[in-house]
Amino acid sequence: MLGALPVSSDRRVLVDWRTADDAGVYRIDDERALVQTVDFFTPIVDDARAYGRIAAANSLSDVYAMGGRPLTALAIAGFPRDLERDRLADIFQGGLETLDAAGVALLGGHTVQDQEIKFGYAVTGEVHPERVWSNAGARPGDRLILTKALGTGVVGTAIKFGRAPDAVAAAAIASMATLNRAAADVLRALPDGSVHACTDITGFGLIGHGTEMARASGCTLEIDAGSVPFFDGVLDLVAANTPGGGRTNEQHFGGSVVVTTGTLDARRIQVLYDPQTSGGLLASVTASVAAAAVRALVDAGVTAHLIGRVIPREREAIRLG
């Protein structure tokens, strides 16, 4: 749909929709640029306050993925006329708790009546114009770091139908409500120029967002599927709880993926396509700092794993081994 939009001729636009990046970036001057994004979605958990926390973390994540610091937020909500006022208040309260934890000021927002609940934020942040993390800068030789486990789409579907074990549901909800702030702080503290590309893993899944990074960078991502972190118990849920978005992602991105081994569990491959909510960061970093970066991330409480490397462009965007 965005392909029909006219391209801005404003030279202050540093990043827009053309590279499928997480947010737009607009230069103010030589030292400052704005990072702007908007995101909202329907409830994926039953607890209204948890839904609000997850929606806020998900919206802020786009700014962190660009190397920026979120500053302000505007709430966006749609809700049925007959929605209980306390439930709506809990959603907003949960979101505010996460904004407060991130040091982000809530300035206001906009609500509309809708048949289905929807909630999220438009977020504005800042970044130095020379330190923007686009998804278009990955280089052959880089190592790939992922900072959260996968499987929230599968778990969310299982929660919806009452098929998620309590421990699995709790782990996924806790992960979705966790800010990517700590991960971004560690990555920003690496030596200048160490982070060549970054994106957060959301609706297109690891393979979809990895494909966008590969295409924008003119490279191929080689992913070691066995090194990708999943939530404990998620593989047992895949068969009965693959969301529609996971199947759509496979249909859309599968043609640019090659599996280089015959021993990969089909369930594991499916989770690589799983649409994530408030997923982790996928960073392409200089190989010489990758191991130290993972150690620093783990020390900061981040679930970080080396999951692959960047290689020169081949016919496929993603190689799974």
Secondary structure, DSSP 8 states (H G I E B T S, - for coil): -GGGS-----TTEEE-GGGT-SSEEEE-SSS-EEEEEEEEE---SS-HHHHHHHHHHHHHHHHHHTT-EEEEEEEEEEE-TTS-HHHHHHHHHHHHHHHHHHT-EEEEEEEEE-SS-EEEEEEEEEE-GGG---SS---TT-EEEE-S-B-HHHHHHHHHTT-S-HHHHHHHHHHHTS-SHHHHHHHHTSSTT-EEEEEE--TTHHHHHHHHHHHHHTEEEEE-GGGS-B-TT-GGGHHHH--HHHHHHHHHHGGGEEE--TT--HHHHHHHT---SS--EEEEE-HHHHHHHHHHHHHTT---EEEEEEEE--SSSEEE-
